[in-house]
Amino acid sequence: MATRKPDAATDGSTGGSDAEESIESLGYEQARDELIGVVRTLEQGGLDLDASLTLWERGEALARRCEEHLEGARERIETALGDVDADDADGDLADDDDLDD
């Protein structure tokens, strides 16, 4: 039975040990798009066990990177909402009553 090898765009081969480092430099959309490609390749099957495991590990790392971005965004939103709530409590924001004048 012939096995096909993943291409460089989806197998995580970046010249060696900098595969993890290259993931750290990816933005959310880049990591998400590559993760989608990894999932598609794994779903198609046909890879040998080693290639599948390598690709799976790359996908796990990409998923973690996406989660890091999402958590960072969540924290920024919570901080922004906290700032708005603090301003509201200090009376810095206009009340609806002030808008009627």
VENJOMO-V223094 format. One record per pair of residues at least 24 apart in sequence whose ideal C-beta (glycine too) atoms are under 8 Angstrom apart, sorted by the first residue. I is the first residue (numbers start at 1). GAP is how many residues later the second one is. D is the distance in Angstrom with one decimal. If there is no record, write none. Layout:
BEGIN
((I & GAP & D) (I & GAP & D))
END
This chain:
BEGIN
((3 & 43 & 6.3) (3 & 44 & 6.2) (3 & 45 & 4.2) (3 & 48 & 7.3) (4 & 42 & 5.0) (4 & 43 & 6.6) (5 & 42 & 7.3) (5 & 43 & 8.0) (5 & 46 & 5.9) (6 & 35 & 5.6) (6 & 41 & 6.3) (6 & 45 & 5.7) (6 & 48 & 7.9) (6 & 49 & 5.5) (9 & 25 & 7.8) (9 & 28 & 6.6) (10 & 24 & 7.2) (10 & 27 & 4.7) (10 & 28 & 5.5) (10 & 31 & 4.8) (10 & 45 & 6.7) (10 & 48 & 7.8) (11 & 40 & 6.9) (11 & 43 & 6.4) (11 & 44 & 5.8) (11 & 47 & 7.0) (12 & 42 & 6.5) (12 & 43 & 6.9) (12 & 45 & 7.5) (12 & 46 & 3.5) (12 & 49 & 7.9) (19 & 39 & 6.9) (19 & 42 & 7.7) (20 & 41 & 6.3) (23 & 35 & 7.9) (23 & 38 & 5.0) (23 & 39 & 6.2) (23 & 42 & 5.2) (24 & 41 & 7.1) (26 & 36 & 7.6) (26 & 39 & 5.9) (27 & 42 & 7.3) (28 & 37 & 8.0) (28 & 38 & 6.1) (28 & 41 & 3.9) (28 & 42 & 7.3) (28 & 45 & 8.0) (31 & 31 & 4.9) (31 & 34 & 4.4) (31 & 35 & 5.1) (31 & 38 & 7.1) (32 & 30 & 7.8) (32 & 34 & 5.5) (34 & 28 & 5.6) (35 & 24 & 5.8) (35 & 27 & 4.1) (35 & 28 & 6.0) (35 & 31 & 6.6) (38 & 24 & 6.5))
END
